[in-house]
């Protein structure tokens, strides 16, 4: 679980999450879930933060039942689809959620 201090420390990244979510027209449920997934385990390296942010958005959209593809999220977040593909399942599993088995 994260603290209020985490929200303050990562406020610029949460603002970026909101901007990407706006581009994707995500609901508040998906945004909230994505923020929780992101804050759950933020990497130290700034380079990795963007990829984890995008993976969290994709996973949050899945949890909320919204139909975003990895490619759509990748384009909106300015990362590669592979960045999302290699991280989103871990985000869900770390949160205690079971990823879909398509």
Buried (B, 14 or more C-beta within 10 A) or exposed (E): EBEEEBEEBBEEBBEBBBEBBEEBEBBEBBBBBBBBBBBBEBEEEEEEBBBBBBBBBBBBBBBBEBEBEBEBBBBBBEBBBEBBBEBBBBBBEEBEBEEEEE
